[in-house]
Amino acid sequence: MTRFLHLADIHLGRQQYGVPQRATDAKLSFQHALSQVSAEDADAILLPGDFFDSRDVRPETLASVEDVLADVEVPVIVSPGNHDQNMSRRRDLTWLQYLNNKGLITLLSADFADGRASFAPTDVESPRDGGGGYVDLKTDEGTVRVFGVQYRGAYMERQIPAVVDGIEAVNASEGEPAATVVLAHFGVDDAVPDLGATVSVASLTPLMDAVDYVALGHIHKRYEVENVYNPGSLEAFSVQEGRWDDAHGYYVVDAADWSADHRVSKRRPYVTVEFDVSGYRTFDDLRAAFEDAVRDEQGMVERVCSNAEFQAGDGSRRDPIVNLRLTGTLLLDHVAFDVDALRDIAGETLEALYVQPTDNTERKAIQELLGDIDRDEAFAADGTVNTDALQERVFTTLAEESRYSAAADDVASTLDELEGLVTEDDAGVGEAASYLRERRRELFPDGVGESGETDEAAAVEGGEAE
């Protein structure tokens, strides 16, 4: 029985938050996955992209990768991801090609030219210089032909028919294999909307029909669509990714029926601590309450850190990354609100590797100005102010409190249009003034009194009073 390990998005060398330990974390997660080759009885490793975090690899990262790969006893088949190939700085030799030429990996990518995709053969024992397009693996089930497609960005969706034609051309020329696998680096939009995926299921269907297993990378969250599998990254590389339970890991693929079982990877724990700043009029009071609140979270943090997937290889605690979410209405002056001091308190109390603050607080003045605007309209999902809503309220307030209050809505609209005229159309002072005079004549053909009434209405009332 033939089995594969399918993993992706290793991002070796990534120092998240500028913390060197995070580069070590990526390496440790990779090493742990590789250590399962024997336990899972795997015959090869499929790795579709973002092997490295950058094309500019540090020497120490490259040296450690070579050491790790030298101990792997099965073929490591790789296709390039967007982080592996920096389009703006082309070189004759990439680090993936270097590893391929040393026999440490088998690099696969397509040759796109004149609207066609072609695949050159290579071999795991003596890889083609610079990499090939496909490799034949001899298995108990017969020949498994593995193709590789490098990251193509927005072009990928329209190039899928060419990829299918290229695969079918090889199979027609070299004979139909027992099974066909393709490695590629893109996301399926229908499965993970809002995560930067670019290919729809409808566009992907011809490829799904042409092969037995589509091994994807690129999106760091696990998902599956029929015979398309994306394992998620081994490590979490953002606060958002840290919240995804059971979404990071690798697949153990059974070539007998092309089923895939997901395994959760070893990674550093992320925890979220939330604190409401509302009601505190001095930073000393806020800090004292914050210290109490963080101490109350120690039990929760330790429970998370005790989960097996977050522990070090020897079972010891791994210091967490803490997302400190600050919410509520801030009564303090912004300068007095010392987020760095709060971060230090959280880091020390919770024994964190790093604390990433997220300031979702609302300033009292802005909140009062926005008034009864619905919160979903007034604030974006990340807690920042919706500037369009704020601008509209500012203009409306100015209009209502001016001598033009009798036509506040029209005046507010005029101010909004004037703002666009100046900022978007680069109108000069003269043009802006001319626009205002024209709008004033349209809205107040009889002039405006100080009370906001038209001059004509004021004159009539004045005559009756006499």
VOTIMAR-608374 format. One record per residue (C-alpha): z, x, y; residue number from 1. Coordinates in steps of 0.05 Angstrom, whole numbers. Each point is the difference from the previous one (the first is absolute). Layout:
N
<<Z,X,Y>,NUM>
...
***
This chain:
466
<<0,0,0>,1>
<<-22,28,67>,2>
<<44,-7,61>,3>
<<-6,22,72>,4>
<<49,8,58>,5>
<<-29,-30,63>,6>
<<34,23,64>,7>
<<-23,8,72>,8>
<<20,17,71>,9>
<<44,59,-14>,10>
<<-6,29,71>,11>
<<24,69,-20>,12>
<<24,39,60>,13>
<<19,-59,43>,14>
<<61,14,44>,15>
<<16,-71,22>,16>
<<41,-3,65>,17>
<<-7,76,4>,18>
<<51,7,-56>,19>
<<-19,55,-50>,20>
<<39,-35,-56>,21>
<<-52,-56,2>,22>
<<-54,49,-23>,23>
<<45,19,-57>,24>
<<11,-74,-16>,25>
<<-76,-11,-8>,26>
<<-3,59,-48>,27>
<<60,-23,-40>,28>
<<-29,-70,-9>,29>
<<-65,31,-24>,30>
<<36,47,-48>,31>
<<40,-58,-29>,32>
<<-63,-41,-13>,33>
<<-34,60,-33>,34>
<<62,10,-43>,35>
<<-14,-67,-32>,36>
<<-66,23,-30>,37>
<<32,18,-66>,38>
<<48,-59,-2>,39>
<<-57,-49,13>,40>
<<-47,38,-48>,41>
<<-53,4,55>,42>
<<-67,34,-12>,43>
<<-20,8,73>,44>
<<22,-14,71>,45>
<<-42,-41,48>,46>
<<14,14,74>,47>
<<-46,-36,50>,48>
<<15,34,66>,49>
<<49,25,51>,50>
<<23,56,-46>,51>
<<18,39,63>,52>
<<25,-29,65>,53>
<<-47,43,42>,54>
<<-61,43,-10>,55>
<<38,56,35>,56>
<<48,16,-57>,57>
<<58,47,12>,58>
<<0,62,-45>,59>
<<67,-18,-30>,60>
<<-25,-70,-17>,61>
<<-62,27,-34>,62>
<<40,52,-39>,63>
<<49,-52,-26>,64>
<<-57,-47,-19>,65>
<<-34,54,-40>,66>
<<65,13,-37>,67>
<<10,-73,-16>,68>
<<-71,-11,-24>,69>
<<1,62,-43>,70>
<<53,-33,-44>,71>
<<-41,-65,-11>,72>
<<-31,0,-69>,73>
<<-49,-58,10>,74>
<<-60,-6,48>,75>
<<17,-20,71>,76>
<<-60,-39,26>,77>
<<-2,-8,76>,78>
<<-44,-33,52>,79>
<<9,15,74>,80>
<<37,-46,48>,81>
<<-3,-3,75>,82>
<<58,50,8>,83>
<<-35,49,-47>,84>
<<-64,2,41>,85>
<<7,5,75>,86>
<<-68,-24,24>,87>
<<6,33,68>,88>
<<8,71,-28>,89>
<<-49,11,-56>,90>
<<7,63,-41>,91>
<<-41,32,-55>,92>
<<60,-4,-48>,93>
<<57,-51,-1>,94>
<<66,12,-34>,95>
<<-17,-51,-53>,96>
<<-64,39,-15>,97>
<<42,63,-2>,98>
<<46,-31,-53>,99>
<<-60,-25,-38>,100>
<<-33,68,-1>,101>
<<65,30,-26>,102>
<<-1,-50,-57>,103>
<<64,-35,22>,104>
<<-32,-67,14>,105>
<<-67,-34,-14>,106>
<<-28,-23,67>,107>
<<-48,-59,2>,108>
<<-40,-29,58>,109>
<<-67,-34,10>,110>
<<-60,28,36>,111>
<<-22,-51,52>,112>
<<-70,10,28>,113>
<<-56,-46,22>,114>
<<40,-62,-16>,115>
<<12,22,-72>,116>
<<60,26,-38>,117>
<<-10,52,-54>,118>
<<50,33,-47>,119>
<<-6,70,-28>,120>
<<33,16,-67>,121>
<<59,47,-7>,122>
<<48,21,-54>,123>
<<76,6,-3>,124>
<<-4,67,-36>,125>
<<-48,32,48>,126>
<<-4,-42,64>,127>
<<-63,2,42>,128>
<<8,45,60>,129>
<<25,-44,57>,130>
<<8,-60,-46>,131>
<<-46,-50,-34>,132>
<<-11,-75,1>,133>
<<22,-21,-69>,134>
<<33,28,-62>,135>
<<-2,-22,-73>,136>
<<66,-1,-37>,137>
<<-1,-1,-76>,138>
<<53,-50,-24>,139>
<<20,-37,-63>,140>
<<-38,-60,27>,141>
<<-63,41,14>,142>
<<-27,29,65>,143>
<<36,-23,62>,144>
<<-45,16,60>,145>
<<39,10,65>,146>
<<-36,-3,67>,147>
<<29,19,67>,148>
<<-15,-28,69>,149>
<<29,35,61>,150>
<<29,-37,61>,151>
<<-57,-33,39>,152>
<<39,-40,51>,153>
<<-36,-60,29>,154>
<<-64,19,-37>,155>
<<31,-13,-68>,156>
<<-12,-74,-4>,157>
<<-74,4,15>,158>
<<-8,60,-48>,159>
<<29,-34,-61>,160>
<<-69,-23,-25>,161>
<<-24,72,5>,162>
<<61,24,-40>,163>
<<-14,-51,-54>,164>
<<-73,21,-4>,165>
<<21,73,-5>,166>
<<49,-14,-57>,167>
<<-52,-42,-37>,168>
<<-52,55,9>,169>
<<46,52,-33>,170>
<<17,-47,-57>,171>
<<-73,-16,-12>,172>
<<-18,74,0>,173>
<<59,29,-39>,174>
<<14,-59,-46>,175>
<<50,-56,7>,176>
<<71,24,-7>,177>
<<55,-37,-36>,178>
<<31,-15,68>,179>
<<-11,15,73>,180>
<<52,16,53>,181>
<<-9,11,74>,182>
<<48,34,48>,183>
<<-5,-21,73>,184>
<<40,1,64>,185>
<<-1,-66,39>,186>
<<39,-64,5>,187>
<<-16,-72,-21>,188>
<<11,-44,61>,189>
<<11,-64,-38>,190>
<<57,31,-39>,191>
<<36,36,57>,192>
<<-20,-31,66>,193>
<<25,35,63>,194>
<<8,67,-35>,195>
<<-66,32,22>,196>
<<-41,-21,-61>,197>
<<-75,-3,12>,198>
<<-33,-28,-63>,199>
<<0,-73,-21>,200>
<<5,-24,-72>,201>
<<-68,-33,6>,202>
<<-32,67,20>,203>
<<38,36,-55>,204>
<<-21,-47,-56>,205>
<<-63,37,-20>,206>
<<41,63,-12>,207>
<<54,-38,-37>,208>
<<-55,-28,-46>,209>
<<-31,69,-11>,210>
<<62,38,-23>,211>
<<61,-10,-43>,212>
<<53,27,47>,213>
<<-1,11,76>,214>
<<54,51,19>,215>
<<15,-6,74>,216>
<<41,37,51>,217>
<<8,-4,76>,218>
<<47,-60,9>,219>
<<72,23,-12>,220>
<<20,-68,-29>,221>
<<-12,-20,-72>,222>
<<-50,-56,-14>,223>
<<-48,-23,-55>,224>
<<-64,-41,1>,225>
<<-28,-13,-70>,226>
<<-20,70,-25>,227>
<<15,33,68>,228>
<<66,37,4>,229>
<<35,33,58>,230>
<<67,32,-18>,231>
<<28,12,70>,232>
<<22,68,24>,233>
<<54,37,-38>,234>
<<42,10,63>,235>
<<11,-49,57>,236>
<<-25,28,66>,237>
<<23,-51,51>,238>
<<55,-50,13>,239>
<<-46,-56,-20>,240>
<<-18,35,-66>,241>
<<73,13,-13>,242>
<<13,-75,-3>,243>
<<-51,-12,-55>,244>
<<39,-9,-64>,245>
<<-35,21,-65>,246>
<<-64,15,40>,247>
<<0,76,-8>,248>
<<-17,34,-65>,249>
<<-55,12,-51>,250>
<<-36,-35,-57>,251>
<<-1,16,-74>,252>
<<-69,-22,-21>,253>
<<-17,-18,-72>,254>
<<-74,14,-14>,255>
<<0,-45,-61>,256>
<<0,-63,43>,257>
<<3,30,70>,258>
<<67,-31,15>,259>
<<46,35,49>,260>
<<76,1,4>,261>
<<32,20,66>,262>
<<56,50,3>,263>
<<45,7,61>,264>
<<0,71,28>,265>
<<57,44,20>,266>
<<7,0,76>,267>
<<48,6,58>,268>
<<38,-64,18>,269>
<<-12,-38,64>,270>
<<53,-47,28>,271>
<<0,-45,61>,272>
<<62,-9,43>,273>
<<-3,-53,55>,274>
<<45,-4,61>,275>
<<0,-54,54>,276>
<<14,29,69>,277>
<<12,-67,34>,278>
<<63,-11,41>,279>
<<20,73,13>,280>
<<5,18,74>,281>
<<19,73,-9>,282>
<<-29,51,-47>,283>
<<71,20,-22>,284>
<<12,-71,-25>,285>
<<-68,-2,-34>,286>
<<11,67,-34>,287>
<<69,-20,-27>,288>
<<-28,-64,-30>,289>
<<-59,39,-27>,290>
<<45,50,-36>,291>
<<37,-58,-34>,292>
<<-66,-33,-20>,293>
<<-28,63,-30>,294>
<<63,13,-40>,295>
<<-7,-71,-28>,296>
<<-69,19,-26>,297>
<<23,60,-40>,298>
<<9,-40,-64>,299>
<<-70,-30,4>,300>
<<-31,69,12>,301>
<<36,30,-59>,302>
<<-23,-57,-46>,303>
<<-72,13,20>,304>
<<7,76,-9>,305>
<<29,-11,-70>,306>
<<-64,-31,-26>,307>
<<-33,45,-52>,308>
<<-67,5,35>,309>
<<34,27,63>,310>
<<43,52,-33>,311>
<<-16,74,-9>,312>
<<-23,25,-67>,313>
<<71,19,-19>,314>
<<26,-69,19>,315>
<<31,22,66>,316>
<<-3,-38,65>,317>
<<-60,9,46>,318>
<<16,-9,73>,319>
<<-37,-62,25>,320>
<<-47,-11,58>,321>
<<32,-52,44>,322>
<<-39,-49,43>,323>
<<48,-19,57>,324>
<<-24,-67,28>,325>
<<31,-16,68>,326>
<<-7,-73,19>,327>
<<27,-50,50>,328>
<<4,-4,75>,329>
<<19,65,34>,330>
<<46,-9,60>,331>
<<4,75,15>,332>
<<-45,40,45>,333>
<<-54,32,-42>,334>
<<23,70,19>,335>
<<71,-15,-24>,336>
<<-26,-23,-68>,337>
<<6,64,-40>,338>
<<-41,-12,-63>,339>
<<6,73,-21>,340>
<<76,-5,-1>,341>
<<-5,-62,-45>,342>
<<-49,36,-45>,343>
<<48,59,-8>,344>
<<57,-47,-18>,345>
<<-42,-35,-53>,346>
<<-25,65,-28>,347>
<<70,30,-8>,348>
<<34,-63,-25>,349>
<<-53,-17,-51>,350>
<<-16,72,-20>,351>
<<-73,-11,15>,352>
<<-57,50,-4>,353>
<<-30,-31,62>,354>
<<12,-61,44>,355>
<<-61,-36,29>,356>
<<21,-48,56>,357>
<<-40,-62,16>,358>
<<18,-29,68>,359>
<<-14,-74,-4>,360>
<<49,-18,56>,361>
<<-19,-46,56>,362>
<<19,19,71>,363>
<<40,-55,35>,364>
<<-45,-2,61>,365>
<<-63,-9,-42>,366>
<<33,-53,-43>,367>
<<20,-40,61>,368>
<<-70,7,29>,369>
<<-32,-24,-65>,370>
<<49,-58,0>,371>
<<-20,-55,-48>,372>
<<-63,33,-26>,373>
<<0,-4,-76>,374>
<<25,65,-30>,375>
<<-61,7,-46>,376>
<<-44,-4,62>,377>
<<44,44,44>,378>
<<10,58,-49>,379>
<<-45,35,-49>,380>
<<20,10,-73>,381>
<<27,70,15>,382>
<<46,-28,54>,383>
<<-40,24,60>,384>
<<-13,-47,58>,385>
<<-65,-39,0>,386>
<<-26,26,67>,387>
<<-50,-57,8>,388>
<<56,-51,-6>,389>
<<44,40,47>,390>
<<-56,7,51>,391>
<<-13,-74,-2>,392>
<<73,-15,12>,393>
<<4,50,58>,394>
<<-61,-31,34>,395>
<<27,-71,-11>,396>
<<68,20,29>,397>
<<-32,31,61>,398>
<<-42,-61,11>,399>
<<57,-50,-8>,400>
<<45,38,48>,401>
<<-53,10,53>,402>
<<-26,-47,54>,403>
<<-56,-16,-48>,404>
<<46,-36,-49>,405>
<<-37,-66,8>,406>
<<-55,30,-43>,407>
<<40,49,-41>,408>
<<-43,-2,-63>,409>
<<-65,12,39>,410>
<<32,56,40>,411>
<<27,33,-64>,412>
<<-69,-4,-30>,413>
<<-29,32,63>,414>
<<49,58,-4>,415>
<<-19,10,-73>,416>
<<-74,1,16>,417>
<<13,47,58>,418>
<<37,48,-46>,419>
<<-61,1,-47>,420>
<<-47,10,58>,421>
<<37,62,22>,422>
<<19,31,-67>,423>
<<-60,-18,-42>,424>
<<-57,-7,50>,425>
<<24,56,48>,426>
<<-6,-45,60>,427>
<<15,33,67>,428>
<<49,-25,53>,429>
<<-55,-36,39>,430>
<<-27,-36,-61>,431>
<<70,-21,-21>,432>
<<17,-25,70>,433>
<<-65,-39,2>,434>
<<16,-32,-67>,435>
<<69,-21,25>,436>
<<-28,-31,64>,437>
<<-51,-39,-40>,438>
<<52,-26,-49>,439>
<<47,-19,57>,440>
<<-54,-41,32>,441>
<<-14,-35,-67>,442>
<<72,-15,-15>,443>
<<25,-15,71>,444>
<<-59,-23,43>,445>
<<48,-26,53>,446>
<<45,61,2>,447>
<<71,9,-26>,448>
<<67,-9,35>,449>
<<61,42,-12>,450>
<<32,-55,-43>,451>
<<-59,2,-48>,452>
<<-31,-65,28>,453>
<<-68,-1,31>,454>
<<-1,8,76>,455>
<<-30,-70,6>,456>
<<57,-32,-38>,457>
<<51,38,42>,458>
<<-33,-25,64>,459>
<<1,-72,-22>,460>
<<74,3,-17>,461>
<<14,35,66>,462>
<<-34,-58,38>,463>
<<40,-53,-35>,464>
<<64,36,16>,465>
<<-16,-1,73>,466>
***
